Amino acid sequence: MKKIILGAAALVVWGFAFAQTPAPTTPQQAEHIAIMPGAASTANSGQSQQNGNNNKVKVLQAGTNQSASTYQGDGSGSGGNLMYIIQVGAVSTFSGVLNNAEAHQTGTANELIVDQQGDYNSALSNQGTNDDGSANNKAWIRQGDNQQAENNASEVNQDGDNNVAKSLQTYDNSESLITQFGDGNMAFNEQDAGPNGSDGHASEISQLGDANQAYTYQEGNGARNNAVTLQEGNNNKSYQTQDNTAGPLGTQNEAFVAQGGVFFNTNLDLTIGNDLRLMDDVYVGTIGYPGSEAGVAYQDQVGTGNDAEIQQFGDSGIAGNYAEQNQTGNNNEAYGIQNVYNTGGNNYMRQDQHGNDNQAGIAQNGQGHKAYQTQDGSDNIALSTQKGADNKTNIRQFGDQNVGKTIQDGTCNAAFLVQHEGQSYTISQNFNDPTGGGNQANIFQTDPAGTNSDVSCTFPDMRTDMGDYSTPVLTIEDVCPGC
């Protein structure tokens, strides 16, 4: 991880360089069919095609190096097709590995399940048609079982409105990609790393449209899980949670969310320093894409050495975005930027860290923003920077040897800082533009036995139905009851 660089003695000479988290995307693959003349008994393959509405297909394959490709199409009709592909085999050198499943459905109200057990399997699913009627489709990919199941890859692509995609992967080193185009879609990636401590999972959810929801959940003893969520549009919600608590094995997870124009360029590595105009000169007005309004992003990490990053890019001050980051453990980093490309407003960024040697940074551009940071532990650092008018920052630190620093450049801004137990702070207002004014700074420091421990110039609230994120049970009808 890149660490915060603190200047030696100057007023506010500091920077915060955050690692370039994005990486996921890969999956695709599947296909592989072929084989027939003289094929080995363990190398099953099959291809089916159905045209029209209300079709059903169920494929069950047991063995190694299997391949199934199914297509159900109805043009722009009503759809209502059902598909179920199962590839099984005991997890060993000879069975349940190197399977490929590919599923394609066009139309509306289609449902599919792909269930693969074993290692090195690939599942690719496509639902919907470009520029034609497509909505209310469901896709469910399941890879792995109670035994070990490693190095699997899953991809789901959905086009249309009100679709649901769910991917569930167990054990280690698996990758999942869900891409949705349209409004009102829901995507769920669940990955559970196994007990041998090898590399964890990679997850990416990309959504283009309005009122979409993305949920990523990564848990287990494996380290180095990576979660990326990219959303463009308004009223989108993203929830990422990473839970690794098994001592030194549960380390170094990365979570990244981008809402707004940065969907087209996620390889962003900002340095926030004592000159905010550097950030403005490079980025404001150069994105060329609409921003995001009323977006919600939430990240929750438990463990050691984790990175969390949220980028939200609004283009107006009507309906601001909300971001929240929670980290429990030591040596974690949380970083959030709002409105770098445009000068909208009314965004709210909240960061809560519990543990030691953690670092938090917030950068906001525009007006009417709120930055809230809480750190409970020792040797933590909280940094925030706001450019514009009527912005507010609230930093609260509990523990020993913590540092709080904030920069506000503009007019009518307010900074509030509370520190308990031998800490230091720096607040700088309008240092780049001495013509501004109307700013306020309120600092409260006390020793461990100090009173007024509940001092708060509040902001919390917001959370906006974060508790509603739960994995849906996809009730896909059995295409062949009793088979």
C-alpha positions, -999 to 999 in steps of 0.1 A, spaced: 0 0 0 11 35 -6 13 55 26 4 90 35 33 114 33 33 140 61 54 172 57 79 179 84 71 214 97 52 234 72 16 246 78 -2 219 58 23 202 35 9 167 31 -3 143 5 -23 111 3 -15 87 -25 -38 58 -28 -31 25 -46 -48 20 -80 -73 -6 -69 -91 -16 -101 -81 -49 -116 -109 -74 -120 -127 -79 -154 -113 -111 -171 -139 -140 -172 -155 -147 -207 -142 -181 -222 -168 -210 -219 -176 -224 -255 -154 -255 -260 -182 -280 -273 -166 -299 -303 -158 -336 -296 -180 -364 -309 -163 -389 -332 -143 -413 -310 -147 -391 -279 -135 -404 -246 -162 -415 -222 -153 -387 -197 -154 -359 -223 -191 -351 -225 -202 -323 -248 -236 -310 -260 -253 -282 -278 -290 -273 -279 -310 -246 -296 -346 -236 -290 -366 -209 -307 -399 -194 -295 -414 -189 -261 -418 -210 -229 -391 -235 -238 -373 -256 -212 -339 -273 -213 -321 -293 -186 -285 -306 -191 -267 -328 -165 -231 -338 -171 -209 -358 -148 -171 -361 -154 -142 -341 -166 -136 -316 -195 -173 -314 -202 -189 -287 -224 -225 -276 -227 -238 -247 -249 -275 -238 -249 -294 -212 -268 -330 -201 -263 -343 -173 -286 -376 -156 -294 -365 -124 -311 -383 -97 -293 -411 -119 -281 -423 -127 -246 -396 -153 -238 -404 -171 -206 -377 -197 -213 -361 -219 -186 -326 -233 -187 -307 -255 -162 -271 -267 -167 -255 -290 -141 -219 -302 -143 -208 -324 -114 -180 -348 -104 -161 -355 -72 -133 -329 -68 -102 -348 -78 -76 -350 -106 -100 -370 -127 -135 -356 -121 -155 -323 -120 -128 -301 -135 -123 -281 -167 -160 -279 -175 -175 -252 -197 -211 -240 -197 -224 -213 -220 -260 -201 -219 -278 -176 -242 -314 -163 -238 -331 -135 -256 -365 -119 -248 -382 -113 -215 -388 -132 -182 -362 -159 -189 -345 -178 -162 -313 -198 -161 -292 -218 -136 -256 -230 -141 -243 -253 -113 -207 -264 -115 -187 -284 -90 -149 -287 -91 -119 -268 -103 -111 -247 -134 -147 -244 -146 -160 -216 -168 -196 -203 -170 -208 -177 -194 -244 -164 -195 -260 -138 -217 -296 -126 -213 -314 -100 -233 -310 -85 -268 -296 -52 -279 -322 -26 -288 -351 -51 -284 -375 -60 -257 -358 -75 -227 -366 -74 -190 -372 -94 -159 -346 -120 -166 -329 -141 -139 -295 -157 -139 -279 -178 -112 -244 -191 -114 -231 -216 -87 -195 -228 -87 -180 -250 -60 -196 -270 -32 -186 -281 3 -154 -295 -11 -125 -274 -24 -133 -257 -57 -107 -234 -71 -99 -212 -101 -134 -210 -114 -146 -182 -137 -181 -168 -141 -196 -141 -163 -232 -129 -166 -243 -102 -191 -278 -88 -190 -294 -62 -212 -327 -46 -203 -346 -36 -171 -354 -52 -138 -330 -81 -143 -314 -101 -114 -280 -118 -116 -264 -138 -88 -231 -155 -87 -219 -177 -58 -184 -191 -56 -167 -211 -28 -131 -217 -19 -102 -199 -36 -89 -180 -67 -122 -177 -85 -133 -147 -106 -168 -133 -112 -180 -106 -136 -216 -93 -139 -224 -66 -164 -259 -51 -167 -273 -25 -191 -306 -9 -182 -326 3 -152 -337 -13 -120 -313 -42 -122 -298 -61 -92 -264 -79 -92 -251 -101 -64 -216 -115 -62 -208 -138 -32 -174 -154 -28 -162 -175 2 -125 -182 3 -115 -215 18 -92 -224 47 -59 -230 30 -49 -194 30 -42 -191 -8 -52 -161 -28 -88 -150 -26 -113 -140 -51 -118 -113 -77 -152 -97 -83 -165 -70 -106 -200 -56 -111 -206 -31 -139 -240 -14 -143 -250 13 -168 -284 28 -161 -305 42 -133 -318 27 -100 -295 -3 -101 -281 -21 -71 -248 -40 -67 -239 -62 -38 -205 -79 -33 -197 -101 -3 -163 -117 2 -155 -138 32 -131 -164 45 -95 -172 56 -80 -166 21 -63 -132 16 -61 -107 -12 -98 -105 -22 -105 -78 -48 -139 -62 -53 -147 -36 -80 -181 -19 -87 -186 5 -115 -219 23 -119 -230 51 -143 -264 67 -139 -285 81 -111 -300 66 -79 -276 36 -80 -265 18 -49 -234 -2 -42 -226 -24 -11 -193 -41 -6 -183 -61 24 -150 -80 29 -146 -101 61 -112 -118 68 -106 -124 105 -82 -154 106 -51 -137 119 -23 -130 94 -41 -149 66 -70 -124 66 -50 -95 50 -48 -71 21 -83 -70 6 -91 -42 -18 -125 -27 -24 -133 0 -51 -165 18 -61 -169 43 -89 -202 61 -95 -205 86 -123 -183 94 -154 -152 76 -140 -169 44 -151 -150 50 -184 -116 55 -167 -111 38 -134 -73 39 -135 -72 70 -114 -44 77 -89 -49 110 -72 -25 128 -49 -42 152 -26 -17 178 -15 -15 214 -2 -26 228 -36 -61 217 -45 -59 236 -78 -36 208 -90 -66 185 -88 -89 210 -105 -65 218 -133 -61 181 -142 -96 168 -138 -124 194 -137 -143 197 -170 -123 169 -188 -145 139 -182 -171 146 -209 -197 122 -194 -228 128 -172 -222 125 -135 -241 106 -109 -269 119 -87 -284 104 -55 -259 75 -56 -251 55 -25 -219 35 -19 -211 15 12 -179 -4 21 -173 -26 51 -140 -43 58 -128 -65 87 -92 -76 89 -57 -62 84 -40 -41 57 -72 -35 37 -77 -7 11 -111 9 5 -118 35 -22 -149 53 -33 -152 78 -62 -184 96 -68 -188 122 -96 -219 144 -96 -228 170 -121 -253 191 -101 -261 201 -65 -297 189 -66 -294 154 -54 -260 147 -39 -242 113 -35 -236 95 -2 -206 73 6 -197 54 38 -166 34 47 -162 12 78 -130 -6 86 -122 -27 117 -86 -38 122 -51 -24 119 -31 -8 90 -62 -1 69 -67 27 44 -99 44 34 -101 70 7 -130 89 -9 -133 116 -35 -165 133 -45 -171 157 -74 -136 161 -87 -148 164 -123 -176 189 -117 -186 215 -92 -219 202 -80 -227 198 -44 -245 183 -14 -224 151 -12 -218 134 21 -187 112 28 -184 93 60 -155 72 73 -153 51 105 -121 32 115 -116 10 146 -80 -1 152 -45 12 151 -22 26 124 -52 34 101 -54 62 76 -84 80 62 -86 107 35 -115 126 19 -114 151 -10 -145 171 -21 -150 197 -47 -181 220 -49 -205 233 -23 -226 221 5 -205 189 11 -201 171 44 -170 151 54 -172 130 86 -143 110 100 -141 89 132 -111 70 143 -109 49 175 -74 36 183 -38 48 183 -14 62 156 -42 69 132 -42 97 106 -73 115 93 -70 140 63 -97 159 45 -97 186 19 -127 206 6 -128 233 -21 -158 255 -26 -184 271 -3 -206 261 26 -187 228 32 -184 212 66 -159 187 80 -161 168 113 -131 148 126 -134 127 158 -104 108 171 -101 86 202 -68 71 213 -32 80 215 -8 97 190 -35 104 164 -32 132 138 -60 152 122 -55 176 93 -80 194 71 -79 220 44 -108 241 33 -104 265 4 -134 288 -2 -159 308 18 -184 300 46 -168 266 54 -169 251 88 -144 227 105 -150 208 137 -123 186 154 -125 165 186 -94 147 199 -89 126 230 -55 116 245 -24 134 233 -30 141 197 -22 169 171 -41 187 145 -38 212 117 -67 232 102 -62 255 73 -90 276 58 -87 296 26 -49 294 24 -49 294 -14 -72 324 -16 -68 350 11 -98 370 -3 -124 346 10 -139 346 44 -167 336 67 -151 304 77 -153 287 111 -130 264 130 -139 247 163 -113 224 181 -117 204 212 -88 184 228 -87 166 261 -68 139 280 -81 104 286 -99 115 318 -113 146 301 -150 154 302 -174 162 274 -164 130 256 -197 132 237 -189 165 221 -202 164 186 -211 189 160 -231 161 145 -238 150 110 -243 111 109 -277 98 98 -280 91 60 -272 54 57 -302 52 34 -316 17 37 -282 1 36 -297 -28 56 -319 -38 26 -290 -55 8 -296 -92 11 -291 -120 -14 -324 -129 -31 -335 -165 -33 -339 -171 -70 -369 -194 -73 -363 -208 -107 -387 -235 -116 -373 -271 -121 -375 -276 -158 -380 -313 -154 -396 -322 -120 -386 -356 -108 -359 -361 -135 
